Amino acid sequence: MPDSPDDGVLVLLQSGGENFFQSDSVFPDEILSSLAVGDFNADGIPDLVGVGRFVMVALGDGSGRFLETPGVFLGCNPADVAVGDFNLDGLLDVAIACVDGTLTILSGDGRGGFQGRSRWSFYGRPVALQSGDFNGDGVVDLALVSRLAPPYSEAILLRGLGDGSYAPEFEAFSSNEPRGAMAADFNSDGALDLAIVDAEAKNVTLLMGDPGDRHGEFSISAAFQVGAAPGALAVGDFDADGNPDLAVANFGGGGVSVLLNQIEARSDVNGSNRIDGFDLDALGRLAGLRSWDAGYRRNADVDLNGVIDGDDLARVARRFGRLNREPS
C-alpha cells in the first residue's frame, strides 16, 4: 500500500492470524501516485511497480522482501498505471497515463527493467487506466478514462494490435468528475465491462462491453448511486454468488458503498418472484430490440448490454422454476 510521502510503499505480511507484521519499506524515498503488481522477471513471484517521478520495479524474493531495480524517469505527472504483455513477447510491460493527456508504455526486458518506450497523446485529462482483453482477440488492450469539458468524459479503448501499437475507439459519457475505474465482466456475457466512479454525481457508471464486437466498443448501461465524494474502487465477489460486485470508498461522508451484482436476479423479467414461462414469453416477444428502439424494456435486457437477445433468454432458462430470492 502507498504509505506517507517519505516512506514509499509499506508491505504488510499476514502472520497466519488476524494480525500483520511489517516488512521493510519499498521505494522509501519516492513520492508515489500509483502502484501495481506483476511478475516482471518471470520467476513466479509477485513484484511491485511504483510510479511517481520515476517508474521503478521492486523484485520480490518470495519472503516479502524486495530488491529495487534502477528507475526510469517518466517526465510527466502520472494519473494511473496498468500492466500487461502489450507487445506479445512474453514479458510484462507497464503503461502509465499522465494528467497532461499522454500515455507512456515501457516494454519490459524480463529482468525487472525496461528496453523500450513509446508514447501517445490524447485530448482531455486522464484519470484512470485499466488493462485487459476487451474485444476477445487474445491481445491485451487498454481502457483509458479521460475527463473532457464538463459535463462529458471519455472512455478510450486502445485495441492492442499485438506489436505494441493500438487502434483507438472512443465512447463519450456524462461525467463531470470521474475519479477511478475497474474492469470486470459484470454481466457475465464473456466481455469485459468498465465501472467508472464520478465524485461529483456520487455514482458509478457501467460501460458494457459487447462480446460480439471485435472493435471492443462500449455501450452505456446505468448509473448507481453511492456516497459523497466517491473515489477508489475495488472488485470482488462479496456475497459468494459467482458474480463480481463493487466496493466504493466515499471520501466525502466516509464509509464504503457496496454494490452487489443483481444480474442473476434480473432473470425474473415480469417481477413475479418466480422464473417461469411468462418470463420466457416476454423475452421472446421483445427479442432483437435495442436500447434505442420503441418497445425496448430495460428489465428484459437481463445482461444490460443494450439488446434483448439469446443471451438474455439463456440466462432466464438456466434459472427456470426458481424463486427470484433463491441463491444461484
Disulfide bonds with the S-S distance in Angstrom:
Cys76-Cys98 2.01
